[in-house]
């Protein structure tokens, strides 16, 4: 099969190459998915799991990509809950070859059924961003109706979904970003926008929760914005500055079939909108993720036509 692989950690995205690999093997409780569309995050090339397996052994050349939408092609021994020919989407395993390939082996529990009227392109950008947004807001941030939430990077993959989910939950939402993001963030449902290029972060009102996807200085300064009893949640790094009378949480997204099913239904019902940038074939994947390239919305690699 054709696949995008990485061999050199120092080469970053410039080291992505298209090559032939053996068809993946379905282990116990696995599913082989014929990939229709795949999502890829540049940051994953910095993750240790991209370069080594669970035992810490080198596993290069490895296939990146941890978001997949496609059709079940084969079931491993003991696999239940899914059938051959079924449309599915979800997360590929962190320490195994990923979705930038014609076929991928995935633990069945990491996949959810995909409704027939949700296209693979939209589904491919939903697993990581959607689960991260949900888990950050509700599992860790405990956001409820009437609370206030400040979401950094509100026009990005995670942030744009977090804005919509928080607004639907009845929270007052403040989105942050660059000047060019203002109209996008407000259109997604944010009640207010804070321009990180021109506005002082310290002038923002205190909120019940800050959801950070930026890290660094922005993360440190955000601790002061959390009111007593509130929560600072980040996906970038363990916080070095904590709210005075609140919690500070760093987390890594986890697979959740039930929540993936719910997110797909929200997408189908029009209650959730994903921001898609470029859609390119597998042969052009390396060019899409070239260093310095910037596209509005998440880029999708189209592997197989519907």
KELO-364374 format. One line per field, with one value per residue (C-alpha): x, y, z; residue number from 1. Coordinates in steps of 0.001 Angstrom, whole numbers, plus 500000, padded with zeros to 6 digits. Layout:
REM residues N
xx	[X/...]
yy	[Y/...]
zz	[Z/...]
num	[NUM/...]
***
This chain:
REM residues 306
xx	[500000/501001/501803/503508/506421/508950/512446/514416/513196/515348/513835/510362/507659/510256/511051/507591/507918/505525/506532/505239/504620/503195/499469/498858/498080/494906/495852/493309/490484/491817/490068/491711/490282/490451/491296/489159/490397/493057/494014/497548/498980/502464/503143/502905/506378/507652/505791/507972/505267/505807/509314/509076/506630/505144/508357/510488/511967/512578/509736/510846/509951/506617/503380/502035/498408/496101/492712/490973/487691/487018/485438/486094/487977/488885/488254/490866/490214/487735/486680/483058/480756/481818/481296/483152/481947/480845/481730/483796/485961/488161/491672/494522/496793/499570/502423/501450/501436/498802/496303/498408/498145/495711/495011/495530/495172/493277/491958/488201/487448/489038/486509/482856/480225/479984/476496/476011/475282/478481/481302/484712/486488/484587/484890/488671/489245/486855/488411/491354/489937/486425/487431/490012/487454/484855/487200/488830/485549/483419/485517/488297/486853/483410/481743/478048/475268/475808/479562/482122/484871/487894/489163/492598/493186/489443/489726/491873/490941/490351/489362/486681/484913/485313/483615/480609/480320/480659/478100/475624/476136/474953/478314/479418/482316/485279/487536/491085/493274/494888/493186/492235/490352/487808/484913/485439/485368/482293/480507/481201/479185/481647/480085/483311/486758/490122/492823/496123/498022/496532/494584/496052/495243/495301/492407/490048/487404/487939/486257/485269/487518/490415/491006/494555/495919/498858/501094/504171/503685/499980/499417/501326/499460/496099/496236/495363/492159/490642/488317/488153/487027/487685/489906/492810/492939/495737/496822/500294/502371/501993/501222/504004/501645/498408/495248/495353/492169/491526/492737/495296/495052/497171/495722/496202/493138/491828/489777/486047/483730/480534/481665/482813/479334/477815/480129/479309/475608/476123/477958/475151/472481/474276/474952/478701/480759/484310/486729/488364/491284/493008/491909/494730/495562/498011/500645/500706/500708/504341/503745/500623/502539/505703/507359/506050/502881/499798/496207/492967/491224/492435/494075/492753/494495/492097/493254/490297/487334/483881]
yy	[500000/503649/505573/508715/507887/509711/508421/511410/513217/516268/516706/517540/517858/518188/514528/513292/510966/508792/505129/501541/499612/496154/495932/496267/493200/493063/492062/490882/493432/495427/496832/497414/500619/501546/505215/507741/510888/511573/514384/515230/517579/518998/518800/515014/514786/516010/513300/510402/507925/508875/507439/504542/501815/501174/499441/502405/500658/502584/502031/504114/504368/505296/506551/509763/510841/510116/511027/508737/508398/505437/502015/498800/496425/493630/492588/491106/488115/488929/492281/493128/496102/496888/495114/494882/497610/499918/503631/504633/507449/508038/508035/505792/504457/506808/504270/502524/503521/506134/507297/508866/505592/503620/501249/501486/499053/500567/499255/498910/500819/503939/504069/505090/504555/507428/508365/507945/511653/512893/513115/511619/514952/516616/513564/513394/516673/515937/513187/514941/518471/517420/515089/517583/520399/518271/516742/520093/521927/519356/516468/518688/522224/521171/523997/524478/526832/530424/530185/532183/530621/532203/530104/530836/530149/530266/530144/527010/523350/522777/526338/526688/523548/524553/527898/526146/523498/526006/528338/525475/524513/527970/529488/533042/532629/534935/533897/535048/535112/537341/540404/538497/535926/538312/537833/534080/533662/535847/533984/530695/532001/533740/536611/538631/538582/539487/540432/539015/541323/544617/544011/543468/540013/541370/543711/540790/540035/537085/533879/530498/528663/529383/526834/527221/525761/528192/527668/529651/533212/533221/530190/531748/535068/533341/531976/535426/535480/532503/533521/531661/528081/528192/526123/526682/523854/523457/520911/522388/521723/521325/524837/526545/529246/528245/530253/531615/529869/527479/524394/524034/520964/519663/516745/514627/513668/510113/507935/507799/505939/507224/510834/510374/509079/512151/514557/512945/513353/517031/517481/515712/517864/521113/521852/521718/523191/522154/524523/522755/524284/522468/519048/517332/513778/511506/512159/515833/515337/516345/519645/520429/520234/521959/524273/527844/526971/528533/527714/528843/525738/522150/520525/517123/514402/512670/509083/507298/508801/507956]
zz	[500000/499615/502782/504034/506340/508514/509239/510555/513674/512939/509464/510871/508196/505427/506078/505047/502046/500042/499877/499631/502842/503578/504217/507991/510108/512211/515769/518327/518753/515785/512760/509386/507970/504315/504736/502886/504645/507263/509596/510663/513305/512765/516495/516501/514963/518342/520258/521491/520429/516788/516971/519412/520421/523873/524951/523884/520823/517621/515152/512172/509388/510952/509424/511025/511299/514223/512770/510312/508491/506242/505865/507802/505499/507944/511527/513836/516069/518831/517397/518142/517685/514097/510752/507446/505084/507893/507758/510801/512102/515110/516564/515516/518238/519383/519210/515952/512302/511587/509011/506238/504340/502222/505133/508890/511806/514747/518041/517560/520753/519243/516392/516188/513482/510993/509731/505985/505495/507187/504656/505375/504869/507705/509942/509519/511385/514240/516436/518136/518080/519055/521881/523167/523204/524981/527555/528291/528793/530566/531911/533288/533298/534561/532649/533351/532259/533312/533767/531803/529676/528001/525080/523651/519945/519361/515567/515571/515338/519054/519910/517243/518456/522100/521378/519846/522562/525403/523836/523371/527038/528084/529023/528274/525840/525281/522401/521832/518752/516168/514696/511541/513638/515174/512754/512547/516315/516780/513976/515787/518732/521051/523012/522944/521333/522822/520313/521578/519203/520424/523652/527110/528407/531946/531124/530527/533158/535453/534280/535666/533229/530875/528106/526783/523548/523168/526186/527196/528406/527505/529746/532653/532428/532136/535694/537063/534987/536829/539646/542941/542509/538776/536529/534153/531598/529063/526468/525909/529049/532823/534143/536076/537406/539123/539862/543395/544542/541675/539853/537040/534802/531928/529982/526868/524863/525291/522924/523673/521301/522944/522685/519081/518295/519924/518081/514725/515471/516310/513023/511179/512867/512034/515712/515144/512336/511443/509727/506781/504927/502078/500862/498981/497838/499639/496972/498001/501768/502215/500398/502436/505714/504508/507082/507080/505184/506792/505858/507476/508825/509222/506208/505174/503198/500830/500406/498744/496945/498322]
num	[1/2/3/4/5/6/7/8/9/10/11/12/13/14/15/16/17/18/19/20/21/22/23/24/25/26/27/28/29/30/31/32/33/34/35/36/37/38/39/40/41/42/43/44/45/46/47/48/49/50/51/52/53/54/55/56/57/58/59/60/61/62/63/64/65/66/67/68/69/70/71/72/73/74/75/76/77/78/79/80/81/82/83/84/85/86/87/88/89/90/91/92/93/94/95/96/97/98/99/100/101/102/103/104/105/106/107/108/109/110/111/112/113/114/115/116/117/118/119/120/121/122/123/124/125/126/127/128/129/130/131/132/133/134/135/136/137/138/139/140/141/142/143/144/145/146/147/148/149/150/151/152/153/154/155/156/157/158/159/160/161/162/163/164/165/166/167/168/169/170/171/172/173/174/175/176/177/178/179/180/181/182/183/184/185/186/187/188/189/190/191/192/193/194/195/196/197/198/199/200/201/202/203/204/205/206/207/208/209/210/211/212/213/214/215/216/217/218/219/220/221/222/223/224/225/226/227/228/229/230/231/232/233/234/235/236/237/238/239/240/241/242/243/244/245/246/247/248/249/250/251/252/253/254/255/256/257/258/259/260/261/262/263/264/265/266/267/268/269/270/271/272/273/274/275/276/277/278/279/280/281/282/283/284/285/286/287/288/289/290/291/292/293/294/295/296/297/298/299/300/301/302/303/304/305/306]
***
